[in-house]
Amino acid sequence: MSFIWDENQKWQCIALGLGMSDEEAKRQQKLIATRRNAIVHEADLNPVTNTKQSITMSEATQASDFLFTLGNRICDLVT
């Protein structure tokens, strides 16, 4: 984002509009990215039991809603 937005405290500005702390927003984004990587690169298997990890419709909806809101917030701040 540094190429398109000259702001020193990017996550603080983003999180303010999301109603959360910058640490909470970064943590939520990191958890979603980690789960996505597990699905894509590890077939979403639990490394201990070697069974697929479950995901509920609610978890998928929350992740999707967060990413949609995050993207819109960044767009609002950058444009």
N, C-alpha and C positions, 0 to 999 in steps of 0.2 A: 504494500500500500504506500510505501515511501515514495514510489515513483509518481503517484497520482495525488497524494495528499500530504501537504506540508504541515503536519501537526505532531508535536512531540509526545503528547499523551493520548495516543489513538484509542487504546482500550478503555481509558477513563471516559472519553467522549462517547464512544460507542455504548458502553455499559450504562451510562447515565440515561440514555433514551430507552434502554431495555428494562430499567427499573431494578438493576442489580449492580453489585460491585464489579470492578474490572477483573478481580481474581475469580469471581464466580462465573462471569461470562467466558473468560479464557478456559476455565476448568470444564465448563459445559461443552465448549467447542472441541476441546482436546479429547473428552470422553467420546464424543460422536465420531471424531476422526479415528480414534483407536478402535472403536467397534467396526467402523467401515473397513479399516485395514485388516481386521481379523476375518471379516466376511470375504474380502477379496483375496487375501494372500494365504489364509490358513483354513479356508473352507468353513470358517466359523465353528471350528471344533474346540471343545474344552480340552486343554492339553493334558489334564489329569485323567479324565474318563474317556477321552476320545469319542465323545458324543456331541452332536450338534447342540449349540447353545440356543435356548429359546428366546424369542422376542415377542412381546405382546403388541397388539394393535395400538395400545395406549403409548408404549415406549416409542414406537415408530412415528406416531402422530406428534408426540412431544418433540422428538428430534427434528422432524420435518418443519414443524411450526417454529422452533427456535431458529433453524437455519434460514427460513424464509424471512423472519423478523430481523435477524442479524444482517442479512443481505440488503434488505430495505433500509435499515438504519445506516449502513455504510454508504449506500447510494445517496441517501438524503444528506449526509455529511460531506460527501465528496463533490456532489454536483451543485 
